[in-house]
């Protein structure tokens, strides 16, 4: 359904359960670009045969038909027994809103993975990329990967905005990481910004999240090219520069 606008509305998360194998990346339970998904459960099971790339998201949105559109996901359980539960990438003038959801993986992977638009050139219009995540529980049990993983892989000058309100991020593994932000392959065009120069900008109303890094008032920046490096509080100069970019 990635080339069509899809409206998928269930009766309730308990009564409407869509089940499909999570073993094949190319054939996940749901691929979508624009539309709405609400009031149901999507369960990716460990049944089936692995594809050329093993592991498929419960919901995968990373397609050019997103351009200029909107995707709204409300009151959905995403449960993946194999790999990442939700994978979303932004596009120009595209807004993805995810709210009131459980996003959970039982596999050794992030529960929620997102990245900005890999465009290939500065001349491409990359404005208006927005991801909003509100009142969600993001949960994993991986000792190797963070529950909520954000990659900045933009190769042109457009920065995406990420809005995070009232979310809880959990990793039940001993010493497991909850949040990670990386610059993909060292790409990063900005010297400062949300969490150390990622091309995602944290909205000024981001608040009420379980992780301080997700709240605008208390976010931290990594000292190196990836969020896996030691963290430090932003200096007045970098904080002021980041705030200026938010306006």
ChimeraX attribute file (.defattr): number of C-alpha atoms within 10 A of each C-alpha:
attribute: neighborCount
match mode: 1-to-1
recipient: residues
	/A:1	10
	/A:2	17
	/A:3	13
	/A:4	12
	/A:5	17
	/A:6	16
	/A:7	14
	/A:8	12
	/A:9	16
	/A:10	18
	/A:11	11
	/A:12	15
	/A:13	18
	/A:14	12
	/A:15	11
	/A:16	15
	/A:17	18
	/A:18	16
	/A:19	15
	/A:20	20
	/A:21	24
	/A:22	31
	/A:23	26
	/A:24	20
	/A:25	19
	/A:26	17
	/A:27	18
	/A:28	18
	/A:29	21
	/A:30	18
	/A:31	21
	/A:32	23
	/A:33	28
	/A:34	26
	/A:35	17
	/A:36	19
	/A:37	21
	/A:38	22
	/A:39	21
	/A:40	23
	/A:41	24
	/A:42	23
	/A:43	24
	/A:44	29
	/A:45	21
	/A:46	18
	/A:47	12
	/A:48	11
	/A:49	12
	/A:50	17
	/A:51	14
	/A:52	10
	/A:53	10
	/A:54	14
	/A:55	28
	/A:56	30
	/A:57	35
	/A:58	35
	/A:59	24
	/A:60	25
	/A:61	22
	/A:62	20
	/A:63	18
	/A:64	16
	/A:65	17
	/A:66	26
	/A:67	18
	/A:68	14
	/A:69	17
	/A:70	17
	/A:71	21
	/A:72	16
	/A:73	19
	/A:74	20
	/A:75	21
	/A:76	26
	/A:77	25
	/A:78	27
	/A:79	28
	/A:80	32
	/A:81	22
	/A:82	24
	/A:83	28
	/A:84	31
	/A:85	34
	/A:86	25
	/A:87	20
	/A:88	21
	/A:89	24
	/A:90	27
	/A:91	29
	/A:92	23
	/A:93	17
	/A:94	23
	/A:95	24
	/A:96	26
	/A:97	16
	/A:98	22
	/A:99	22
	/A:100	19
	/A:101	24
	/A:102	21
	/A:103	26
	/A:104	29
	/A:105	30
	/A:106	19
	/A:107	19
	/A:108	18
	/A:109	24
	/A:110	33
	/A:111	35
	/A:112	27
	/A:113	21
	/A:114	21
	/A:115	25
	/A:116	29
	/A:117	24
	/A:118	15
	/A:119	18
	/A:120	10
	/A:121	12
	/A:122	12
	/A:123	9
	/A:124	13
	/A:125	14
	/A:126	25
	/A:127	15
	/A:128	18
	/A:129	23
	/A:130	24
	/A:131	25
	/A:132	17
	/A:133	20
	/A:134	21
	/A:135	19
	/A:136	23
	/A:137	20
	/A:138	25
	/A:139	25
	/A:140	31
	/A:141	24
	/A:142	23
	/A:143	17
	/A:144	13
	/A:145	19
	/A:146	26
	/A:147	30
	/A:148	25
	/A:149	21
	/A:150	23
	/A:151	22
	/A:152	26
	/A:153	22
	/A:154	26
	/A:155	20
	/A:156	20
	/A:157	18
	/A:158	21
	/A:159	24
	/A:160	27
	/A:161	22
	/A:162	22
	/A:163	21
	/A:164	25
	/A:165	21
	/A:166	19
	/A:167	22
	/A:168	17
	/A:169	23
	/A:170	22
	/A:171	24
	/A:172	14
	/A:173	13
	/A:174	9
	/A:175	10
	/A:176	17
	/A:177	23
	/A:178	26
	/A:179	22
	/A:180	19
	/A:181	25
	/A:182	26
	/A:183	22
	/A:184	17
	/A:185	11
	/A:186	11
	/A:187	19
	/A:188	21
	/A:189	18
	/A:190	14
	/A:191	12
	/A:192	22
	/A:193	24
	/A:194	27
	/A:195	27
	/A:196	28
	/A:197	26
	/A:198	32
	/A:199	32
	/A:200	27
	/A:201	22
	/A:202	25
	/A:203	22
	/A:204	15
	/A:205	12
	/A:206	23
	/A:207	22
	/A:208	17
	/A:209	19
	/A:210	16
	/A:211	17
	/A:212	13
	/A:213	20
	/A:214	26
	/A:215	22
	/A:216	22
	/A:217	12
	/A:218	13
	/A:219	20
	/A:220	20
	/A:221	25
	/A:222	21
	/A:223	17
	/A:224	14
	/A:225	18
	/A:226	23
	/A:227	23
	/A:228	14
	/A:229	12
	/A:230	10
	/A:231	14
	/A:232	13
	/A:233	14
	/A:234	20
	/A:235	10
	/A:236	9
	/A:237	10
	/A:238	17
	/A:239	18
	/A:240	14
	/A:241	14
	/A:242	22
	/A:243	18
	/A:244	10
	/A:245	13
	/A:246	14
	/A:247	7
